[in-house]
């Protein structure tokens, strides 16, 4: 033969199987799954293959997926769906739904903090302890922060480059935390990661402390 043709081997996809997410990088939008039924190397998981309508993958989560063989011989998980909640696989469920109640209580407490803070801001402006521009600043930064959250969620769902968490926290610290809190509640974004929630509330406390400190220095 005078030459040889290059044969492209198509990717092979098998039936659905059960596995567990053992690693997940939420910022970069990918991780790895290990199948439960067989000893096999980890399957690569990209956020675009996670079919949960806006929910984010979590380490330890049980999932159903199909394994797709790539041209380089490696395997990728596709058509990935949640099989069980991570909380259900790690903790016994309460008969009285205490987990949901705690989540409701935290949400209610957050709204109370927001309402109290906005009420205090309005009072300080009314009593001329703060200039009107302070209120305009808080509204503007909150709107920007809300938009940043919305863009970050859209990027997460489409597998695009995410907004760095430190940038979101900076916006919160600068006074945009009310917009961040509203975005968390309405968009269901940045509500599952405990470390992020702790950092968020740290920004809230620091921002309120800075405002209170400034008011105390005024005569």
C-alpha positions in Angstrom: 0.0 0.0 0.0 1.2 3.5 -0.8 -0.2 5.1 2.2 -2.3 4.5 5.3 -5.5 6.1 6.4 -6.0 7.3 10.0 -9.0 5.6 11.5 -10.9 7.7 14.1 -12.2 5.5 16.9 -15.5 6.9 18.2 -16.1 7.4 21.9 -17.9 4.5 23.5 -20.7 5.1 26.0 -22.0 2.4 28.2 -25.1 1.9 30.4 -25.8 3.9 33.5 -23.9 2.9 36.7 -23.7 4.1 40.3 -20.8 6.0 41.7 -19.6 8.6 44.2 -18.0 12.0 43.6 -14.6 11.7 45.4 -13.2 15.1 44.3 -14.8 18.4 43.1 -13.2 21.8 42.3 -16.1 24.2 42.3 -14.1 27.1 41.0 -12.8 25.2 38.0 -15.9 23.2 37.4 -14.6 19.7 37.3 -13.9 16.7 39.5 -13.8 12.9 39.6 -16.2 10.0 40.2 -15.4 6.5 41.4 -17.8 3.7 40.4 -19.2 1.6 43.3 -19.7 -1.7 41.5 -16.3 -2.2 40.0 -12.6 -1.3 40.5 -11.9 1.2 37.9 -9.8 4.4 37.6 -11.6 7.6 38.4 -14.0 9.0 35.8 -13.5 12.7 34.9 -16.6 14.8 35.6 -17.2 18.3 34.0 -20.0 20.6 35.2 -21.6 20.5 31.8 -22.3 16.8 32.2 -23.9 17.2 35.6 -27.7 17.3 34.9 -29.2 18.8 38.0 -30.8 22.0 36.8 -28.5 24.5 38.6 -27.5 22.4 41.6 -23.8 22.0 42.2 -21.9 18.7 42.6 -20.7 17.9 46.1 -17.9 15.6 47.3 -19.3 12.4 48.7 -22.5 12.6 46.6 -23.9 9.5 45.1 -24.6 9.8 41.4 -25.8 7.8 38.4 -23.8 8.2 35.2 -22.7 6.8 31.9 -19.0 6.2 31.2 -17.7 7.5 27.9 -14.4 6.2 26.5 -12.3 9.1 25.1 -9.9 8.9 22.1 -6.9 9.1 24.5 -8.1 6.0 26.3 -9.3 7.8 29.4 -12.9 7.7 30.7 -15.3 10.5 31.3 -18.6 10.5 33.2 -21.6 11.9 31.2 -25.3 12.2 31.8 -24.6 12.5 35.6 -27.5 12.8 37.9 -27.8 12.8 41.7 -28.7 9.4 43.1 -28.9 10.5 46.8 -28.2 13.6 48.9 -24.8 13.6 50.5 -26.4 14.3 53.8 -28.4 11.2 53.4 -25.3 9.1 52.9 -23.3 10.6 55.8 -25.9 11.3 58.5 -29.0 9.6 59.6 -32.1 11.6 58.7 -34.1 13.1 61.4 -37.7 12.0 61.9 -38.8 15.6 62.4 -36.8 17.2 59.6 -34.4 19.0 61.9 -32.0 19.7 59.0 -34.7 21.6 57.1 -35.7 23.4 60.2 -32.2 24.6 60.9 -31.9 25.8 57.3 -35.1 27.7 57.7 -33.9 29.2 61.0 -30.7 30.4 59.4 -32.5 31.9 56.5 -34.9 33.7 58.9 -32.0 35.0 61.0 -30.3 36.3 57.9 -33.3 38.2 56.8 -33.6 39.7 60.3 -30.0 40.9 60.1 -30.6 42.4 56.7 -33.8 44.2 57.8 -32.1 45.5 61.0 -29.0 46.7 59.2 -31.1 48.5 56.5 -33.3 50.0 59.2 -30.2 51.2 61.1 -28.8 52.7 57.9 -32.0 54.6 57.2 -32.1 55.9 60.8 -28.5 57.1 60.6 -29.2 58.9 57.4 -32.4 60.4 58.7 -30.6 61.6 61.9 -27.8 63.0 59.7 -25.3 60.6 61.3 -24.5 59.3 57.8 -24.6 61.2 54.5 -27.2 60.3 51.9 -24.4 59.2 49.7 -23.8 56.3 52.1 -27.2 54.9 51.3 -26.7 55.4 47.6 -23.3 53.6 47.9 -24.9 50.6 49.7 -27.6 50.3 47.1 -25.2 50.6 44.2 -22.7 48.1 45.5 -25.5 45.7 46.4 -26.8 45.8 42.9 -23.3 45.2 41.5 -22.9 42.3 43.9 -26.2 40.8 42.9 -25.2 41.0 39.2 -21.9 39.4 40.0 -23.6 36.5 41.7 -26.0 36.0 38.8 -23.0 36.1 36.3 -21.1 33.6 38.4 -24.1 31.2 38.6 -24.5 31.4 34.8 -20.8 30.7 34.3 -21.1 27.7 36.7 -24.0 26.3 34.8 -22.4 26.8 31.3 -18.9 25.6 32.4 -17.3 29.0 31.8 -14.7 30.8 33.8 -16.0 31.7 37.3 -15.7 34.9 39.3 -13.1 34.4 42.1 -14.7 33.9 45.5 -12.3 36.6 46.9 -13.7 39.1 44.5 -17.3 38.3 45.6 -16.2 38.6 49.3 -14.5 42.0 48.6 -17.8 43.3 47.1 -19.6 42.1 50.3 -17.1 43.8 52.5 -17.4 47.1 50.6 -21.1 47.1 51.5 -22.7 44.8 48.9 -23.5 42.0 51.3 -27.3 42.8 51.2 -27.2 42.2 47.5 -25.2 39.0 48.1 -27.7 37.7 50.6 -30.6 38.4 48.4 -28.8 36.7 45.5 -28.1 33.7 47.6 -31.8 33.3 48.5 -33.3 34.1 45.1 -30.7 32.5 42.8 -29.9 29.6 45.1 -26.2 30.3 44.6 -23.3 30.0 47.1 -25.5 28.4 49.7 -24.1 24.9 50.0 -20.4 25.4 50.7 -19.8 25.9 54.5 -16.5 27.7 54.1 -18.0 30.2 51.7 -20.9 30.9 54.1 -18.5 31.4 57.0 -16.5 33.9 54.9 -19.7 35.6 53.8 -20.8 36.2 57.4 -17.3 37.4 58.3 -17.6 40.1 55.6 -21.0 41.0 57.0 -19.7 41.4 60.5 -16.6 43.4 59.4 -18.7 45.7 57.3 -21.2 46.4 60.1 -18.3 46.9 62.5 -16.7 49.4 60.2 -20.0 51.4 59.9 -20.6 51.2 63.7 -17.0 52.3 64.4 -17.4 55.3 62.0 -20.7 56.3 63.7 -19.1 56.2 67.2 -16.4 58.6 66.1 -19.0 61.2 65.0 -20.2 63.8 67.5 
